[in-house]
Amino acid sequence: MEIDRRTLLGAAALPLAAALPARAAEDEAHWAGVAANYDVTRDVIQLEHGNWGMMARPVLAAYRAAVERVNRETSFYARRTMIGDLEAVRAAAAAALGADVEEIAFTRNATEALKALILGYNRLRPGDAVLYADLDYDAMQGCMAALEKRRGVRVVKIALPEPASHQGLIQAYAAAFDAEPRIRMALLTHVSHRTGLILPVAEIARMARARGIDTIVDAAHSVGQLDFALPALEADFVGLNLHKWIGAPLGVGALYIRKGRVADVDADPAEGASPTEDVRTRAHTGTVDYAAQLTLPAALAFQQSIGAGPRARRLRALRDRWVHAVRDLPNVQVLTPEDPRLYGAITAFRIAGRTSHDDNVALARTMLDRHGIFTVHRDGLASGSCVRVTPALATRMADVDALAAALRTIVRG
Ligand SMILES: Cc1ncc(COP(=O)(O)O)c(C=O)c1O
């Protein structure tokens, strides 16, 4: 069976696009229709969609078709037309991200992209300093810390204020920049994987640039969860994946380097002694899951059929529903503030005074064993551990209502 190139490039999802008008976040009938595209397990109430995103059914169908084609034709496809197809995929990714195609290179995940950016950023001199925060992802913290030995810089780590506020977060970075005038580069995590807190990245990046500080943004959790274009972040370097909130197959990520800044990141040594200024030389991945990359347009088409604005509002509404239902419980500490600029779908909580790793492992276990709700504990906050709740488009309001009811039962003991 010959697979139509349009199927690989996402046309399979287009009839659905026409069928889904933009709707209010609370229109349950509409969102039930969206959720019906996801074959999510009903063995548990799955509220841990932060690890990676499910493929919607049309995306999975496109992926299967792509796997079959790549497997059947192997290099007969790869050495003739696949490169052109992948170029079209890259163009589709760039358009969806609001970037120029020359600013985007594929990686296998956000980790690979951010490692290339952090470790490759070559404007640091011995005696300079770099900055990161407690909410940043552990692997990126490791890369930032490694710069001390690799580049001879001082590594500054700050704890973000809790409770956070829009202005308080900006001030925390301003104070850190003031305290160490030799900071030349800062890592900013757009959406925290620990608490769900959204950093006012554009404001901080602008303030940083005015002081001669470059920012590298970790957008692993924001692309597809929030409604924004990459240039709006005002950062010249961004690492992201498309297998979380865009719902592409696992193994699709990207790095973004703003035009004119490629030389400030070292080429991957695998590119040899005379690399070009093509952004793709900054991450050399070798052979990858081509079928996964070829499926990206189907995932983007599915997301576009929902709309980035309605999607972001729906995800926030799912979070609001359970958070507002438990706010009369004095023992429940919700770790994102009630400022819609500062949260999306993800929000973590803890029970007052129970801040240890073990406390929060036990809480997530109780949630699962007694209430059939799957969440995950998170560590690494200066204020202690917590439990993270991540609904997604497959989530029904009834699912987050069940979480609120379970929490009420647990704290009332
Ligand atoms: C904030 C953040 N950064 C980076 C990553 C790494 O993403 P990936 O798994 O695509 O490498 C994650 C993954 O959960 C994350 O939450």
The ligand as an SDF file (V2000), in Angstrom:
LIG
                    3D

 16 16  0  0  0  0  0  0  0  0999 V2000
   11.1580   22.1360   32.5760 C   0  0  0  0  0  0  0  0  0  0  0  0
   11.6790   20.9760   31.7830 C   0  0  0  0  0  0  0  0  0  0  0  0
   12.7870   21.1290   31.0680 N   0  0  0  0  0  0  0  0  0  0  0  0
   13.3010   20.1350   30.3290 C   0  0  0  0  0  0  0  0  0  0  0  0
   12.6980   18.9070   30.2970 C   0  0  0  0  0  0  0  0  0  0  0  0
   13.3030   17.8310   29.4650 C   0  0  0  0  0  0  0  0  0  0  0  0
   12.4760   17.5850   28.3870 O   0  0  0  0  0  0  0  0  0  0  0  0
   12.7350   16.3060   27.4640 P   0  0  0  0  0  0  0  0  0  0  0  0
   12.1920   15.1560   28.2410 O   0  0  0  0  0  0  0  0  0  0  0  0
   11.9940   16.5870   26.2160 O   0  0  0  0  0  0  0  0  0  0  0  0
   14.1850   16.2000   27.2730 O   0  0  0  0  0  0  0  0  0  0  0  0
   11.5440   18.6800   31.0200 C   0  0  0  0  0  0  0  0  0  0  0  0
   10.9140   17.3580   31.0130 C   0  0  0  0  0  0  0  0  0  0  0  0
   10.0280   17.0530   31.7660 O   0  0  0  0  0  0  0  0  0  0  0  0
   11.0190   19.7410   31.7890 C   0  0  0  0  0  0  0  0  0  0  0  0
    9.9330   19.5780   32.5170 O   0  0  0  0  0  0  0  0  0  0  0  0
  1  2  1  0
  2  3  1  0
  2 15  2  0
  3  4  2  0
  4  5  1  0
  5  6  1  0
  5 12  2  0
  6  7  1  0
  7  8  1  0
  8  9  2  0
  8 10  1  0
  8 11  1  0
 12 13  1  0
 12 15  1  0
 13 14  2  0
 15 16  1  0
M  END
$$$$
